């Protein structure tokens, strides 16, 4: 890493481990290239405030884990690269942010860091579980892009919930939501998603505890709260899907308990 990369990497702090290292290195190399070419104003690519830094780490997580998932079968095809670039486009990323994600993707797909290491690093840098769940949803989008979720992709998506520190029941929920249940005899048959797990409460919790958990989770998915945590406007639609899952779980619990 250049001295510029090392300096910019320090902006992100140490919590993100390998993720903040690659983010800082990519931005550092990017800035250095533009300085050498005389485009000094382009140094604005380096995020200056905490909110911007959080967004760049989030984008680095998406790009790095997309790269590793795309390479689940041992190689990344031109079609997969094109698809991942289209993901950045569909997220509304343009200009420097799009270029940044593409650079992270290209660097991460061939490095020695595993997708699980990137996931654990991201979980350390991002304390908000709802944001980590949004990234998990994007990984599923890539796996489903060609209409077939391979066994290697399923294995990654099942295992990555632990280093991402998200609800293990999300794998079952995504699996069923995307129409994979019972698709092939060889497919794993996940357990049904537990609505209590969605709220993060045991089945023995009181009605009041459940109501409080629902309100707090619903508040955490509010657009203003997400923006303050570094979520860009382009990713807010994913929060709507998480809110739909939360509402469905709460509705199921209320019906069962007669609340």
Secondary structure as a PSIPRED ss2 file (coil, helix, strand):
# PSIPRED VFORMAT (PSIPRED V4.0)

   1 X C   1.000  0.000  0.000
   2 X C   1.000  0.000  0.000
   3 X H   0.000  1.000  0.000
   4 X H   0.000  1.000  0.000
   5 X H   0.000  1.000  0.000
   6 X H   0.000  1.000  0.000
   7 X H   0.000  1.000  0.000
   8 X H   0.000  1.000  0.000
   9 X H   0.000  1.000  0.000
  10 X H   0.000  1.000  0.000
  11 X H   0.000  1.000  0.000
  12 X C   1.000  0.000  0.000
  13 X C   1.000  0.000  0.000
  14 X C   1.000  0.000  0.000
  15 X C   1.000  0.000  0.000
  16 X C   1.000  0.000  0.000
  17 X C   1.000  0.000  0.000
  18 X H   0.000  1.000  0.000
  19 X H   0.000  1.000  0.000
  20 X H   0.000  1.000  0.000
  21 X H   0.000  1.000  0.000
  22 X H   0.000  1.000  0.000
  23 X H   0.000  1.000  0.000
  24 X H   0.000  1.000  0.000
  25 X H   0.000  1.000  0.000
  26 X H   0.000  1.000  0.000
  27 X H   0.000  1.000  0.000
  28 X H   0.000  1.000  0.000
  29 X H   0.000  1.000  0.000
  30 X H   0.000  1.000  0.000
  31 X H   0.000  1.000  0.000
  32 X H   0.000  1.000  0.000
  33 X H   0.000  1.000  0.000
  34 X H   0.000  1.000  0.000
  35 X H   0.000  1.000  0.000
  36 X H   0.000  1.000  0.000
  37 X C   1.000  0.000  0.000
  38 X C   1.000  0.000  0.000
  39 X C   1.000  0.000  0.000
  40 X H   0.000  1.000  0.000
  41 X H   0.000  1.000  0.000
  42 X H   0.000  1.000  0.000
  43 X H   0.000  1.000  0.000
  44 X H   0.000  1.000  0.000
  45 X H   0.000  1.000  0.000
  46 X C   1.000  0.000  0.000
  47 X C   1.000  0.000  0.000
  48 X C   1.000  0.000  0.000
  49 X C   1.000  0.000  0.000
  50 X H   0.000  1.000  0.000
  51 X H   0.000  1.000  0.000
  52 X H   0.000  1.000  0.000
  53 X H   0.000  1.000  0.000
  54 X H   0.000  1.000  0.000
  55 X H   0.000  1.000  0.000
  56 X H   0.000  1.000  0.000
  57 X H   0.000  1.000  0.000
  58 X H   0.000  1.000  0.000
  59 X H   0.000  1.000  0.000
  60 X H   0.000  1.000  0.000
  61 X H   0.000  1.000  0.000
  62 X H   0.000  1.000  0.000
  63 X H   0.000  1.000  0.000
  64 X H   0.000  1.000  0.000
  65 X H   0.000  1.000  0.000
  66 X H   0.000  1.000  0.000
  67 X H   0.000  1.000  0.000
  68 X H   0.000  1.000  0.000
  69 X H   0.000  1.000  0.000
  70 X H   0.000  1.000  0.000
  71 X C   1.000  0.000  0.000
  72 X C   1.000  0.000  0.000
  73 X C   1.000  0.000  0.000
  74 X C   1.000  0.000  0.000
  75 X C   1.000  0.000  0.000
  76 X C   1.000  0.000  0.000
  77 X C   1.000  0.000  0.000
  78 X H   0.000  1.000  0.000
  79 X H   0.000  1.000  0.000
  80 X H   0.000  1.000  0.000
  81 X H   0.000  1.000  0.000
  82 X H   0.000  1.000  0.000
  83 X H   0.000  1.000  0.000
  84 X H   0.000  1.000  0.000
  85 X H   0.000  1.000  0.000
  86 X H   0.000  1.000  0.000
  87 X H   0.000  1.000  0.000
  88 X H   0.000  1.000  0.000
  89 X H   0.000  1.000  0.000
  90 X H   0.000  1.000  0.000
  91 X C   1.000  0.000  0.000
  92 X C   1.000  0.000  0.000
  93 X C   1.000  0.000  0.000
  94 X C   1.000  0.000  0.000
  95 X H   0.000  1.000  0.000
  96 X H   0.000  1.000  0.000
  97 X H   0.000  1.000  0.000
  98 X H   0.000  1.000  0.000
  99 X H   0.000  1.000  0.000
 100 X H   0.000  1.000  0.000
 101 X H   0.000  1.000  0.000
 102 X H   0.000  1.000  0.000
 103 X H   0.000  1.000  0.000
 104 X H   0.000  1.000  0.000
 105 X H   0.000  1.000  0.000
 106 X H   0.000  1.000  0.000
 107 X H   0.000  1.000  0.000
 108 X H   0.000  1.000  0.000
 109 X C   1.000  0.000  0.000
 110 X C   1.000  0.000  0.000
 111 X C   1.000  0.000  0.000
 112 X C   1.000  0.000  0.000
 113 X C   1.000  0.000  0.000
 114 X C   1.000  0.000  0.000
 115 X H   0.000  1.000  0.000
 116 X H   0.000  1.000  0.000
 117 X H   0.000  1.000  0.000
 118 X H   0.000  1.000  0.000
 119 X H   0.000  1.000  0.000
 120 X H   0.000  1.000  0.000
 121 X H   0.000  1.000  0.000
 122 X H   0.000  1.000  0.000
 123 X H   0.000  1.000  0.000
 124 X H   0.000  1.000  0.000
 125 X H   0.000  1.000  0.000
 126 X C   1.000  0.000  0.000
 127 X C   1.000  0.000  0.000
 128 X C   1.000  0.000  0.000
 129 X H   0.000  1.000  0.000
 130 X H   0.000  1.000  0.000
 131 X H   0.000  1.000  0.000
 132 X H   0.000  1.000  0.000
 133 X H   0.000  1.000  0.000
 134 X H   0.000  1.000  0.000
 135 X H   0.000  1.000  0.000
 136 X H   0.000  1.000  0.000
 137 X H   0.000  1.000  0.000
 138 X H   0.000  1.000  0.000
 139 X H   0.000  1.000  0.000
 140 X H   0.000  1.000  0.000
 141 X H   0.000  1.000  0.000
 142 X H   0.000  1.000  0.000
 143 X H   0.000  1.000  0.000
 144 X C   1.000  0.000  0.000
 145 X C   1.000  0.000  0.000
 146 X C   1.000  0.000  0.000
 147 X C   1.000  0.000  0.000
 148 X C   1.000  0.000  0.000
 149 X C   1.000  0.000  0.000
 150 X C   1.000  0.000  0.000
 151 X H   0.000  1.000  0.000
 152 X H   0.000  1.000  0.000
 153 X H   0.000  1.000  0.000
 154 X H   0.000  1.000  0.000
 155 X H   0.000  1.000  0.000
 156 X H   0.000  1.000  0.000
 157 X H   0.000  1.000  0.000
 158 X H   0.000  1.000  0.000
 159 X H   0.000  1.000  0.000
 160 X H   0.000  1.000  0.000
 161 X H   0.000  1.000  0.000
 162 X H   0.000  1.000  0.000
 163 X H   0.000  1.000  0.000
 164 X H   0.000  1.000  0.000
 165 X C   1.000  0.000  0.000
 166 X C   1.000  0.000  0.000
 167 X C   1.000  0.000  0.000
 168 X C   1.000  0.000  0.000
 169 X H   0.000  1.000  0.000
 170 X H   0.000  1.000  0.000
 171 X H   0.000  1.000  0.000
 172 X H   0.000  1.000  0.000
 173 X H   0.000  1.000  0.000
 174 X H   0.000  1.000  0.000
 175 X H   0.000  1.000  0.000
 176 X H   0.000  1.000  0.000
 177 X H   0.000  1.000  0.000
 178 X C   1.000  0.000  0.000
 179 X C   1.000  0.000  0.000
 180 X C   1.000  0.000  0.000
 181 X C   1.000  0.000  0.000
 182 X C   1.000  0.000  0.000
 183 X C   1.000  0.000  0.000
 184 X C   1.000  0.000  0.000
 185 X C   1.000  0.000  0.000
 186 X C   1.000  0.000  0.000
 187 X C   1.000  0.000  0.000
 188 X C   1.000  0.000  0.000
 189 X C   1.000  0.000  0.000
 190 X C   1.000  0.000  0.000
 191 X C   1.000  0.000  0.000
 192 X C   1.000  0.000  0.000
 193 X C   1.000  0.000  0.000
 194 X C   1.000  0.000  0.000
 195 X H   0.000  1.000  0.000
 196 X H   0.000  1.000  0.000
 197 X H   0.000  1.000  0.000
 198 X H   0.000  1.000  0.000
 199 X H   0.000  1.000  0.000
 200 X C   1.000  0.000  0.000
 201 X C   1.000  0.000  0.000
 202 X C   1.000  0.000  0.000
 203 X C   1.000  0.000  0.000
 204 X C   1.000  0.000  0.000
 205 X C   1.000  0.000  0.000
 206 X C   1.000  0.000  0.000
 207 X H   0.000  1.000  0.000
 208 X H   0.000  1.000  0.000
 209 X H   0.000  1.000  0.000
 210 X H   0.000  1.000  0.000
 211 X H   0.000  1.000  0.000
 212 X H   0.000  1.000  0.000
 213 X H   0.000  1.000  0.000
 214 X H   0.000  1.000  0.000
 215 X H   0.000  1.000  0.000
 216 X H   0.000  1.000  0.000
 217 X H   0.000  1.000  0.000
 218 X H   0.000  1.000  0.000
 219 X H   0.000  1.000  0.000
 220 X H   0.000  1.000  0.000
 221 X C   1.000  0.000  0.000
 222 X C   1.000  0.000  0.000
 223 X H   0.000  1.000  0.000
 224 X H   0.000  1.000  0.000
 225 X H   0.000  1.000  0.000
 226 X H   0.000  1.000  0.000
 227 X H   0.000  1.000  0.000
 228 X H   0.000  1.000  0.000
 229 X C   1.000  0.000  0.000
 230 X C   1.000  0.000  0.000
 231 X C   1.000  0.000  0.000
 232 X C   1.000  0.000  0.000
 233 X H   0.000  1.000  0.000
 234 X H   0.000  1.000  0.000
 235 X H   0.000  1.000  0.000
 236 X H   0.000  1.000  0.000
 237 X H   0.000  1.000  0.000
 238 X H   0.000  1.000  0.000
 239 X H   0.000  1.000  0.000
 240 X H   0.000  1.000  0.000
 241 X H   0.000  1.000  0.000
 242 X H   0.000  1.000  0.000
 243 X H   0.000  1.000  0.000
 244 X H   0.000  1.000  0.000
 245 X H   0.000  1.000  0.000
 246 X H   0.000  1.000  0.000
 247 X H   0.000  1.000  0.000
 248 X H   0.000  1.000  0.000
 249 X H   0.000  1.000  0.000
 250 X H   0.000  1.000  0.000
 251 X H   0.000  1.000  0.000
 252 X H   0.000  1.000  0.000
 253 X H   0.000  1.000  0.000
 254 X H   0.000  1.000  0.000
 255 X H   0.000  1.000  0.000
 256 X H   0.000  1.000  0.000
 257 X H   0.000  1.000  0.000
 258 X C   1.000  0.000  0.000
 259 X C   1.000  0.000  0.000
